[in-house]
Amino acid sequence: MLGPDTLLESSNNDAKLAVGVSQALAARDYLRSNGHFLAKHVGGQPAGPIEALVVSRGLEGTGFLGQQSVPVITERAFCDLVRDATDLQRLWRDLQSRPDQQHAAAQTAELRSTIRLCGYEFVVPGLAVAIPHQRS
């Protein structure tokens, strides 16, 4: 998966995720206040509280998206958390604490490159991640 190439692409991704958050909140609020809908269409009442989240097929939000009132997660990360969850309570807890992000951050190292150009020195920050080789 490649990240966005431009600031505009990042901004558009954040805007789409914000729409997803609004839709998730509206759906959650509707289901919380209309229990008869679940009984009619799903065949029962929920086993626990009704919550919401946004699963993105694209990228997660940038830091400019800010903290949202519902979890925002990529499809791949969501599938990994579902696979590892033993029950819905653990899944919900992991969606909020995001151990996948903590794991990724632990594998990331900050880099600084210095470039000299026309008598000026530019410091370019960066991040590096070790990606394990997977055999086919």
URBEL-V174288 format. One record per pair of residues at least 4 apart in sequence whose C-alpha atoms are under 7 Angstrom apart, sorted by the first residue. I is the first residue (numbers start at 1). J is the second residue. Records with the same first field share a line. If there is no record, write none. Layout:
I: J / J
This chain:
4: 9 / 10
5: 9
6: 10
7: 11
8: 12
9: 13
10: 14 / 62
11: 15
12: 16
13: 17 / 61
14: 18 / 61 / 62 / 65
15: 19
16: 20
17: 21 / 61
18: 22
19: 23
20: 24 / 54
21: 25 / 54 / 70
22: 26
23: 27
24: 28 / 52 / 53 / 54
25: 29 / 52
26: 30
27: 31
28: 32 / 50 / 51 / 52
29: 33
30: 34
31: 35
32: 50
35: 39
36: 40
37: 41
38: 42 / 43 / 44 / 45
39: 43 / 44 / 45
52: 70
53: 70 / 71 / 72
54: 71 / 72 / 73
55: 72 / 73 / 74 / 75
56: 60 / 73 / 74 / 75
57: 74 / 75
58: 74
59: 74
60: 72 / 73 / 74
61: 65
71: 95 / 96
73: 77 / 78
74: 78
75: 79
76: 80
77: 81 / 100
78: 82
79: 83
80: 84
81: 85 / 91
82: 91
85: 90 / 91
86: 90
87: 91
88: 92
89: 93
90: 94
91: 95
92: 96
93: 97
94: 98 / 99
98: 102
99: 103
100: 104
101: 105
102: 106
103: 107
104: 108
107: 129 / 130
108: 127 / 128 / 129
109: 127 / 128 / 129
110: 126 / 127 / 128
111: 125 / 126 / 127 / 128
112: 123 / 124 / 125 / 126
113: 123 / 124 / 125
114: 121 / 122 / 123 / 124
115: 121 / 122 / 123
116: 120 / 121 / 122
117: 121
